[in-house]
Amino acid sequence: MLNWLRRAVLYRIYRRTIKQNSATDNKGVSKKLRTIAVILDHRLGVDKEHFKEIGSYFKIPRRNVKVLTFFQSPKQINESNYSSSCTPKNISSLGVLNGVVSDFCNQGYDVLINFYDQDDVDLKYLSAKADKKLSIGFKSVDHALNDLIIEVDAQNIEVFSSECIKYLEIFFNNRK
């Protein structure tokens, strides 16, 4: 019961955040791609190195490609060695972010890749709170969240990566 109430309150805060972001969305896309952020759902089983390869294509230093891996429970984090990871416990019921999540969302990024295909309010709230100029995601997630929607299966990371590169080349001037 408490989990349902937490999700309901967080969903309401998420909707308010989306409205605020769309009302004050005056961030222009820069001409050069310098930073990439990724919110990665651990359930998909995708290695974060795929996103580092997208960064290397655009000659972005590895330190400028940040991947935040989202786990459903803290027990899963302990079983794997992820330095930048979070769980629903990093987001309070009132939408307050703590720890590595707050640092991740407050940095400015040129591109945010929302690599999750489930309609999870925790993941969507993280995406809404992240400071980004352009966001990329899947069709199965809230359309108000992403500027560019790529319609591929989330398990097919190679196709997703090639589509990202193709569209990012259009938006930004720095090519390989």
PAZAPA-4460 file (N, C-alpha, C; in steps of 0.05 Angstrom, whole numbers, plus 32768, in hexadecimal, padded with zeros to 4 digits):
% residues 176
    n_x    n_y    n_z   ca_x   ca_y   ca_z    c_x    c_y    c_z   seq   type   mol
   8010   7FE8   8000   8000   8000   8000   8011   8019   8000     1      M     A
   8026   801A   8010   8038   8031   8011   8046   8035   7FF7     2      L     A
   804E   801F   7FEA   805C   8022   7FD0   8049   802E   7FBB     3      N     A
   8030   8026   7FBB   801C   8031   7FA9   8019   804F   7FAD     4      W     A
   8017   8057   7FC7   8014   8073   7FCE   802D   8083   7FC6     5      L     A
   8044   8078   7FCA   805D   8085   7FC2   805D   808A   7FA4     6      R     A
   8056   8075   7F95   8056   8078   7F78   8041   808C   7F6E     7      R     A
   802A   808D   7F7B   8015   80A0   7F73   801F   80BD   7F78     8      A     A
   802B   80C2   7F8F   8035   80DD   7F96   804C   80E4   7F83     9      V     A
   805E   80D2   7F7E   8075   80D7   7F6C   806B   80DC   7F50    10      L     A
   8057   80CE   7F47   804C   80D2   7F2C   8040   80EE   7F29    11      Y     A
   8033   80F7   7F3E   8028   8112   7F3D   803E   8127   7F3C    12      R     A
   8053   8123   7F4B   806A   8135   7F4A   8078   8134   7F2F    13      I     A
   8079   811C   7F24   8085   8119   7F09   8075   8129   7EF4    14      Y     A
   805B   8127   7EF5   804A   8136   7EE1   804F   8154   7EE4    15      R     A
   8051   815E   7EFD   8056   817A   7F01   8072   8182   7EF6    16      R     A
   8086   8171   7EFA   80A1   8176   7EF0   80A1   8177   7ED2    17      T     A
   8093   8165   7EC5   8091   8165   7EA7   8084   817F   7E9D    18      I     A
   806F   8188   7EAB   8062   81A2   7EA3   8075   81B9   7EA6    19      K     A
   8084   81BA   7EBC   8097   81CF   7EC0   80AE   81CF   7EAB    20      Q     A
   80B7   81B7   7EA5   80CD   81B5   7E91   80C4   81BE   7E75    21      N     A
   80AB   81B7   7E6E   80A1   81BE   7E53   809B   81DC   7E52    22      S     A
   8093   81E8   7E68   808D   8205   7E68   80A7   8216   7E67    23      A     A
   80BC   820C   7E72   80D5   821B   7E73   80EB   820F   7E62    24      T     A
   80E3   8201   7E4D   80F6   81F3   7E3C   8101   8206   7E27    25      D     A
   8115   8215   7E2F   8122   8227   7E1C   813F   8221   7E18    26      N     A
   8147   8209   7E1E   8163   8201   7E1A   8167   81FA   7DFD    27      K     A
   817A   8207   7DF1   8180   8201   7DD5   8196   81EB   7DD4    28      G     A
   8194   81DC   7DC0   81A8   81C7   7DBC   81C2   81D3   7DB2    29      V     A
   81D8   81CD   7DBF   81F2   81D8   7DB6   81FA   81CC   7D9C    30      S     A
   820E   81D7   7D90   8217   81CD   7D76   822A   81B5   7D79    31      K     A
   8236   81B2   7D91   8249   819C   7D95   823F   818B   7DAC    32      K     A
   8240   8171   7DA8   8238   815D   7DBC   8250   8159   7DCF    33      L     A
   824C   8160   7DE9   8262   815D   7DFC   825C   814A   7E13    34      R     A
   8242   8147   7E1A   823B   8135   7E30   8223   8124   7E2A    35      T     A
   8224   810B   7E33   820D   80F9   7E2F   8207   80ED   7E4B    36      I     A
   81EE   80EB   7E52   81E5   80DE   7E6A   81D2   80C8   7E62    37      A     A
   81D2   80B2   7E72   81C1   809B   7E6C   81B4   8092   7E86    38      V     A
   819A   808F   7E85   818C   8082   7E9B   8185   8066   7E91    39      I     A
   8192   8052   7E9D   8191   8036   7E94   8182   8025   7EA7    40      L     A
   816E   8017   7E9E   815F   8004   7EAE   816F   7FE9   7EAF    41      D     A
   8176   7FE1   7EC7   8186   7FC9   7ECA   8177   7FB0   7EC0    42      H     A
   815D   7FB0   7EC1   814D   7F98   7EB8   8151   7F92   7E9B    43      R     A
   815B   7FA5   7E8B   815F   7FA0   7E6E   8178   7F90   7E69    44      L     A
   818B   7F90   7E7C   81A3   7F80   7E79   81B6   7F8B   7E64    45      G     A
   81B7   7FA5   7E60   81C8   7FB1   7E4C   81E1   7FBC   7E5A    46      V     A
   81F8   7FB7   7E4E   8211   7FC0   7E58   8214   7FDE   7E53    47      D     A
   821E   7FED   7E67   8221   800A   7E64   8237   8011   7E51    48      K     A
   8248   7FFF   7E49   825D   8005   7E36   8252   800C   7E1A    49      E     A
   823A   8003   7E14   822E   800A   7DFA   822B   8029   7DF8    50      H     A
   8224   8035   7E0E   8220   8052   7E0E   823B   8061   7E0D    51      F     A
   824F   8055   7E19   826A   8061   7E17   8274   8060   7DFA    52      K     A
   826C   804C   7DEB   8273   804A   7DCF   8266   8060   7DBE    53      E     A
   824D   8067   7DC5   823F   807D   7DB8   824F   8097   7DBD    54      I     A
   8258   809A   7DD5   8269   80B2   7DDC   8283   80B2   7DCD    55      G     A
   828F   809A   7DCB   82A9   8099   7DBC   82A6   809F   7D9F    56      S     A
   828F   8099   7D93   8289   809F   7D78   828A   80BD   7D73    57      Y     A
   8280   80CC   7D87   8280   80E9   7D85   8299   80F6   7D92    58      F     A
   82AC   80E5   7D99   82C5   80EE   7DA5   82C0   80FD   7DC0    59      K     A
   82AE   80F2   7DCF   82A8   80FD   7DE9   82B9   80ED   7DFD    60      I     A
   82C7   80FA   7E0F   82D6   80EB   7E24   82C4   80D9   7E34    61      P     A
   82CE   80C2   7E3C   82BE   80AF   7E4C   82B2   80BC   7E65    62      R     A
   82C0   80CE   7E71   82B6   80DA   7E8A   829E   80EC   7E85    63      R     A
   8299   80F4   7E6C   8282   8104   7E65   826A   80F4   7E5C    64      N     A
   826C   80DA   7E5E   8255   80C8   7E59   824D   80BB   7E73    65      V     A
   8238   80C5   7E7F   822F   80BC   7E9A   8218   80A8   7E97    66      K     A
   821A   8091   7EA4   8205   807D   7EA3   81FC   8079   7EC0    67      V     A
   81E2   807D   7EC5   81D6   8078   7EDE   81C5   805F   7EDB    68      L     A
   81CC   804A   7EE9   81BE   8030   7EE7   81A9   802F   7EFD    69      T     A
   8190   8029   7EF5   817A   8028   7F08   8174   800B   7F0F    70      F     A
   8174   8004   7F29   816D   7FEA   7F32   8153   7FEB   7F42    71      F     A
   8144   7FD6   7F41   812B   7FD5   7F50   812E   7FD2   7F6E    72      Q     A
   8144   7FC5   7F76   8149   7FC1   7F93   8166   7FC5   7F99    73      S     A
   816D   7FCD   7FB2   8189   7FD0   7FBA   8198   7FB6   7FB9    74      P     A
   818A   7FA0   7FBC   8197   7F85   7FBC   81A4   7F80   7FA1    75      K     A
   8198   7F8A   7F8B   81A3   7F86   7F70   81BD   7F96   7F6D    76      Q     A
   81BF   7FAD   7F79   81D8   7FBD   7F77   81EF   7FAE   7F84    77      I     A
   81EA   7FA2   7F9B   81FE   7F94   7FAA   8209   7F7C   7F9A    78      N     A
   81F8   7F71   7F89   8201   7F5A   7F7A   8212   7F61   7F62    79      E     A
   8212   7F7A   7F5A   8221   7F83   7F43   8232   7F9B   7F4B    80      S     A
   8246   7FA1   7F3C   8259   7FB7   7F42   8253   7FCF   7F30    81      N     A
   823F   7FDE   7F38   8238   7FF7   7F2A   823E   800E   7F3C    82      Y     A
   824E   8020   7F32   8256   8037   7F43   8240   804D   7F42    83      S     A
   8235   8053   7F2B   821F   8066   7F2B   8205   8057   7F25    84      S     A
   81F7   8052   7F3B   81DE   8043   7F3A   81CB   804E   7F4F    85      S     A
   81B2   8047   7F4B   819E   8051   7F5E   8186   803D   7F5F    86      C     A
   8176   8041   7F73   815E   8031   7F77   8147   8045   7F7D    87      T     A
   812F   803B   7F7F   8119   804D   7F87   811D   805A   7FA2    88      P     A
   812E   804F   7FB3   8134   805B   7FCD   8143   8076   7FCA    89      K     A
   8150   807B   7FB3   815E   8094   7FAF   814B   80AB   7FA8    90      N     A
   8131   80A4   7FA5   811D   80B8   7F9E   8108   80B7   7FB4    91      I     A
   8105   80CD   7FC3   80F1   80CD   7FD8   80D5   80CD   7FCD    92      S     A
   80C1   80C9   7FDE   80A5   80C9   7FD6   809D   80E4   7FCC    93      S     A
   80AB   80F9   7FD5   80A5   8114   7FCC   80B6   811E   7FB5    94      L     A
   80C6   810C   7FAA   80D6   8113   7F92   80F2   811E   7F98    95      G     A
   80FB   811C   7FB1   8115   8127   7FB8   812A   8112   7FB0    96      V     A
   813E   811A   7FA1   8153   8108   7F98   816A   810A   7FAC    97      L     A
   8178   80F3   7FB0   818F   80F3   7FC2   81A6   80E3   7FB6    98      N     A
   81BD   80E9   7FC1   81D5   80DA   7FB9   81DD   80DF   7F9D    99      G     A
   81E6   80C9   7F90   81F0   80CA   7F75   81DB   80D4   7F61   100      V     A
   81C1   80CF   7F67   81AC   80D7   7F55   81A9   80F5   7F54   101      V     A
   81AC   8103   7F6A   81AB   8120   7F6A   81C2   812C   7F5A   102      S     A
   81DA   8121   7F5E   81F1   812A   7F4E   81ED   8126   7F31   103      D     A
   81E3   810E   7F29   81DE   8107   7F0D   81CB   811A   7F00   104      F     A
   81B5   811F   7F0E   819F   8130   7F02   81A7   814E   7F00   105      C     A
   81B8   8157   7F12   81BF   8173   7F12   81D5   817B   7EFF   106      N     A
   81E4   8168   7EF4   81F7   816F   7EE0   81E9   8176   7EC6   107      Q     A
   81F5   8186   7EB6   81E8   818D   7E9C   81F2   817A   7E86   108      G     A
   81E0   8170   7E76   81E7   815D   7E61   81DD   8167   7E46   109      Y     A
   81EB   8161   7E31   81E1   8168   7E16   81CB   8154   7E0E   110      D     A
   81CF   813A   7E15   81BC   8125   7E0D   81B7   8113   7E25   111      V     A
   819E   810C   7E29   8197   80F8   7E3D   818A   80E1   7E2E   112      L     A
   8195   80C9   7E32   8189   80B1   7E26   817A   80A3   7E3B   113      I     A
   815F   80A1   7E38   814E   8092   7E4B   814C   8076   7E42   114      N     A
   815E   8065   7E4B   815E   8049   7E41   814F   8037   7E54   115      F     A
   8135   803A   7E52   8122   8028   7E60   8108   8028   7E50   116      Y     A
   80FB   8011   7E51   80E3   800E   7E40   80CA   8009   7E51   117      D     A
   80CD   800A   7E6B   80B5   8006   7E7C   80AC   8020   7E87   118      Q     A
   8092   8022   7E8C   8086   803A   7E96   8088   803B   7EB4   119      D     A
   80A0   8041   7EBE   80A7   8041   7EDA   80A9   805E   7EE3   120      D     A
   809A   8066   7EF7   809A   8082   7F00   80B5   808B   7F0B   121      V     A
   80C4   8079   7F18   80DE   8080   7F22   80F1   8088   7F0B   122      D     A
   80F2   8078   7EF6   8103   807D   7EE0   80FA   8097   7ED1   123      L     A
   80E0   809A   7ECE   80D6   80B2   7EC0   80DC   80CB   7ED0   124      K     A
   80DB   80C9   7EEB   80E0   80E1   7EFB   80FE   80E8   7EFA   125      Y     A
   810F   80D4   7EFA   812C   80DA   7EF6   8131   80E8   7EDC   126      L     A
   8124   80DE   7EC7   8127   80EB   7EAC   811D   8107   7EAC   127      S     A
   8107   810C   7EB9   80FB   8127   7EBA   810D   813A   7EC9   128      A     A
   811A   8131   7EDE   812A   8142   7EEF   8146   8147   7EE4   129      K     A
   8150   8136   7ED2   816A   813A   7EC7   816C   8153   7EB6   130      A     A
   8182   8162   7EB9   8187   817A   7EAA   8193   8173   7E8F   131      D     A
   8183   8174   7E7A   818C   816C   7E60   8181   817F   7E4B   132      K     A
   818E   817F   7E33   8184   818F   7E1D   8173   817F   7E09   133      K     A
   817A   8166   7E07   816C   8154   7DF4   8169   8139   7E01   134      L     A
   8152   812D   7DFF   814E   8112   7E0B   8144   80FE   7DF6   135      S     A
   814F   80E6   7DF8   8148   80D0   7DE6   813D   80B9   7DF5   136      I     A
   8129   80AC   7DEB   811D   8096   7DF9   810D   8084   7DE7   137      G     A
   80FE   8072   7DF3   80EE   805E   7DE5   80D0   8067   7DE4   138      F     A
   80C2   805A   7DD1   80A6   8061   7DCC   8094   8059   7DE3   139      K     A
   809C   8044   7DF1   808A   803A   7E07   808A   804B   7E20   140      S     A
   809A   8060   7E20   809C   8072   7E38   808D   808C   7E31   141      V     A
   8086   809B   7E45   8077   80B4   7E42   8084   80C6   7E2D   142      D     A
   8074   80CD   7E19   807F   80DD   7E02   8087   80F9   7E0A   143      H     A
   807C   8104   7E1F   8083   811F   7E28   809F   8120   7E34   144      A     A
   80AA   8109   7E39   80C4   8107   7E46   80DB   8109   7E32   145      L     A
   80D7   80FF   7E1A   80ED   80FD   7E06   80E9   810F   7DEE   146      N     A
   80FE   811C   7DE5   80FD   812C   7DCD   80FF   811B   7DB4   147      D     A
   810E   8106   7DB6   8112   80F3   7DA0   810B   80D7   7DA9   148      L     A
   80F9   80CB   7D9A   80EF   80B0   7DA1   80F9   809C   7D8C   149      I     A
   8108   8088   7D95   8112   8074   7D83   8102   805B   7D88   150      I     A
   80F7   8051   7D72   80E5   803A   7D73   80F3   8020   7D6B   151      E     A
   8102   8015   7D7F   810F   7FFB   7D7B   810B   7FEC   7D95   152      V     A
   8111   7FD2   7D94   8111   7FC2   7DAC   8128   7FC9   7DBE   153      D     A
   8123   7FCC   7DD8   8138   7FD4   7DEA   814E   7FBF   7DEC   154      A     A
   8149   7FA6   7DE6   815D   7F91   7DE7   8171   7F93   7DD0   155      Q     A
   8169   7FA1   7DBB   817A   7FA3   7DA3   818B   7FBD   7DA5   156      N     A
   819F   7FBC   7DB6   81AF   7FD4   7DBC   81BF   7FDE   7DA4   157      I     A
   81C7   7FCC   7D92   81D7   7FD4   7D7B   81C6   7FE6   7D69   158      E     A
   81AD   7FDF   7D64   819C   7FEF   7D53   8196   800A   7D61   159      V     A
   8191   8009   7D7B   818C   8021   7D8A   81A4   8034   7D88   160      F     A
   81BC   8029   7D8C   81D4   803A   7D8B   81D8   8046   7D70   161      S     A
   81D4   8037   7D5B   81D7   8042   7D40   81C2   8057   7D3A   162      S     A
   81AA   8054   7D44   8195   8068   7D3F   819C   8082   7D4F   163      E     A
   81A6   807E   7D68   81AE   8095   7D78   81C4   80A5   7D69   164      C     A
   81D8   8097   7D60   81EE   80A4   7D52   81E4   80B3   7D39   165      I     A
   81D3   80A6   7D2B   81C8   80B2   7D12   81BA   80CC   7D18   166      K     A
   81A9   80CC   7D2D   819A   80E5   7D33   81AB   80FA   7D41   167      Y     A
   81BE   80F1   7D52   81CF   8104   7D5F   81E2   8112   7D4B   168      L     A
   81E9   8104   7D36   81F9   8111   7D21   81EA   8128   7D14   169      E     A
   81CF   8125   7D12   81BF   813A   7D07   81BD   8152   7D1A   170      I     A
   81BA   814D   7D33   81B6   8162   7D47   81D0   8171   7D4E   171      F     A
   81E6   8163   7D4D   8200   816F   7D56   8214   816E   7D3F   172      F     A
   8226   8180   7D3F   823A   8183   7D29   8252   8171   7D2C   173      N     A
   8259   8168   7D43   8272   8159   7D46   826D   813C   7D3D   174      N     A
   8279   8135   7D28   8276   811A   7D1D   8291   810C   7D20   175      R     A
   8290   80F2   7D1C   82A8   80E2   7D1F   82BE   80EB   7D0C   176      K     A
***
